[in-house]
């Protein structure tokens, strides 16, 4: 267990969370089980992303796995409501509440926590990422893969369907044809194929993976406005479902108008003129513009 930082979640047992110089590192921490996913891990991950979102000391989140795996999917040896075979709906515990009158999918609680986190999230996928180990990465903003990584949307081979809201995320990331090929076959594929399909943006030698992820995080943390990055992230994701570019134009105009008098804009221009590194004063917790409902919008049937 690693807990550091002003808003770090407490009592972690299956992940580690550490903050250093504006970068929060979330590490899946069950290496003896290839970091297999459990309800405990789901709760801890959701808490970690909510903590990162609320903490102005966190600019970027990097996610990786301990040991030789990223996440080998759901731990089928650990009892879970996701695999409860009782015919009685009332017998299925609603660990994370309900949506549409049924228990929420645990992977979905993590995916939605990642999605609502306004800080950029970088996945450093260091080994097998199968089942929920693959789907949990889809809402992450940048995905990097080790040359040793393997991926698989294996649900149909287990008599299940994709979870973690991946039926929304995956086709938007890789296109419907590629998504359906991977989902309907359920086969495991390598990092080269993941790169070709757009699931990850780079393949790196194992020893270079985490340093490269941290280097991207460092570039963001050292050179950009926290408010601008947070709002930009939410705008890009939210506009994936826009019907026309007019919706984006309306949102862009409102955001630019709101930011036009900000202290960050003054500092951004002044630091450029003076040829020095910027020191942006605005904070996400207090200066985030009220031009866009927090994405994704919470549905009414979520209990």
N, C-alpha and C positions, 0 to 999 in steps of 0.2 A: 504494500500500500504506500502510495506517495501522495501527500496532500500539501500543497503550498499555494500561496496567493491569497488575496484579500477576500475572495468570494468562492473559494474552492469548496466543492461538496465534501461532506465529512463521511467517515465510516465506510470507506471503499474497501471492497474485498476482492473484486473481480476485474477491476480496471485500476490503472494508476493515472494520476492527474498532477501535472507540475507546470509551473509558470516560470519562465526565465526571459527577461528583457522583452516583454510584450508578446511572447509566443507561449501558448498553452499546448502542452503535449499530452494527448490522451492515448494511453497504451492499453490495449486489451491484454489482460494479465492472467490467463489460465494456460500457460505454455505446455503443461503436462497433458492438456486436452486440445492442443492446437487452437486454444482460445475459443473453444466451442461456446455458442451463445446460450444464455440462460435468462430466466426472468429477472434474476438478481442483476446480471450484467445489463439487461435492458433498462432497469430502473436507474442504475448507476450512470449509464451513458446519457440518458435523458437529463439527469441532474447535472452532469458535467457540462453539457451544451447550454443548458439554461444558465448555469453559473458563468460560463464564458461570455454569454450574451450580456449579462448584467454587469460584468466587471470591466471598468474602463482601463484597467491595467492589461487586459488581453486585447491584442490587435488581430491575432491570427490563431487558428487552431490547427494543429497537426495531429493526425490520427494514424496509429500504426499498431502492430501486434508484437508481443513478447515472444522470443524464440523463433522457430522456423516457420510458423504459420501466422497468417493475418487473422482469419476466423474460418474454421472448418464447417460452419453451419450450426444449426441447432444441436444442442447436446441431447441426443436421443436416449441417453442413459439417465438423464435428470428429469424427474416428473415435471410436466408442464401442461398448462391448460390448452396450449396450442395443439396438443396431441391427445387430449382426453377423449376416450372412445365411448363415453357414456352416452346413451341415446337421449337422456334427459337434459334439456338445455340448462335447467336450474342447477345441474350438477357441475357445470363448467364455471370455475371461479372467475370473476371479473377482476383480475389483478390490477388492471390499468383502467378500470371503468368500462363503460359501454358506449357503443356508437350504433345507431340504427337498431337499438334494442338487443344487441349481442355483444359479448366480450370483445374488447379491442385486441387486435393483433399486436403482440409485443414488439415485433420488428417494426411495425408501423409507428409505434410510439417513439422509437429511436429516430426513424426517418423524418418524422414531423418535427422532432426536437432539433435535428440538424437543419432542416429547412427554415425553421423560424429563427435560428441563430443568425444574427446580423453580422457576425464576424466571419471572414472567409475561412473555409474549412478545406484543408489539404489532406488527401488520403495518401499515405505512403504504404502501399500494399506489398508487404514483404514476403508473402508466401501464399499458400492456398487461401482463396476467398470464394467459398462455395455456399450456395443457399443464401441464408440471411447474411453471410459473410460478404457476398457480392452485392445483394440488394441494399444493405445499409450504406454502401458507399455512393449510391446513385445521387442522393441529394447533396453530396459533398461537391465543392465548387471546382476543385482541381484533383484529378486522380493520377497518381504516378505508380508504376508497377516495377517490381524487381524482375530481373530476367528469370528468376526461379518461381515467380507467381503463377498460380493456376486459377482459373475462374470457372464457375459452373452455376447455371440456373437450373438446378437438378430436381425441381419440385415434382414434375410429372413422373419422374422415376420413383417417387415416394408416395404417389397417390394424392398429391397436394397441388396447389396453384401458387404462383408467385405472390409474395406478401410485401410488407414494408412499402406500400404504395408504389411498387415497382411497375405496375401496369400503367401508371401515369408517367413515371420518370424514364423508364428504359427506352420506350419508342422515341421520346423526345431527344434522347442523347444519341442513340445509334440508328434511329429509323425503324419503321415498323417491320420491314422484311428481315433485317438482321436480328431484331428483338425476337420475332417469332421463330426464326431458325434456332436460336439459342434456347428459347423457352420450350418449344415443342420437342426438341431432341433431348434436352436435359443433359447434354454431354459436357464434359469438362474440357476446356481449351486453354492454350498457353498464352503468355503475355504478348507474343508476336501477333496472334489473332485478335487479342483484345485491343491492341494498338491499331491494327488495320481497321477494326470496326468502330473506332472512336470511343471505346469504353474507357481507355486511359490515354493520356496525352504523351507519355514518354515511357520507354523501357530503359532501366538503368541497372548496372552491375549491383549486386546486393550491398556491397560496401559503400556505394555512392547514393543509395536510395534516400536514406534519412537526411544526410547532409544536403542533398539537392532540395528536398522538401523544406528544410530549414532555411536554405538560401533564398527560396522564393518567399517564404514567410518573412524573412529579414528585409527583403526588398520592399515588401508591402509596409511593414511596421516602420521602417526608417524614412520612407519617402512620401507617404500619402496621408491624406486627411482621414481620420477614423470615421467621421460622419459621412464624408463623400463615399468612402468604400462601403460602409454599411448600407447607405441608401442605394447606391449603384447595384449592389448585390440583390437587394429586394426588388428593385425595378426590373432587372433583367429576368429574374425568375417569374415575377408577376406577369410580365408581358408575354410570356410563352403562350398564354391562353387568350390574349387579346384578339378580337375579331378583325380589327383593321389597324394600320399604323396611326390612325387618328387618335386612338387611345394612348399610344406611346407619346404622340406629340402633345397631347393634353397633359400627361404626367410630366414629361420633360420640361414643359413650359412652367408648370407649377413649381417643380423642384429648382429650376434655375432662378426663378423669381425669388424663392425663399432663401436660397443660398447667396444671392447677389450682394447682400449687405453683411455677410458673416465675417467673423474674425478670421476664420480659416482662409477665406478668399483673399483677404488683405495680406495675410502672412504668406500665402502661396505666391502671390504676385511679387511681394517685397523680397522674398527669399530668391526668386528667380532673377530679379533685377540686381540684387546684391551678390549673386552667384555663390550662395551658401545653402547648406541643408536647411529645410524648413523645420519649424517647431510649431506644429498646429495646436492651438489652444482649445478648440471645441471638443466636447465629449459626447459620445453616443447617449449616455444616460441622461444628459440634460439638454442637449442641443439638436437632437434628431428631429428633422422637419416633419410637420404634421401634414404631409401631402399624399400619403399612401397608407391605407390600412395595413397593419402588420400582416405580412404574408407568411404562410397561407392563412386565410381568414378562418377562424374557429367556427365549425358548423353548429347549428342549433341542437342537433340530436346527439352531441357528445356529452356524456355524463360521467 
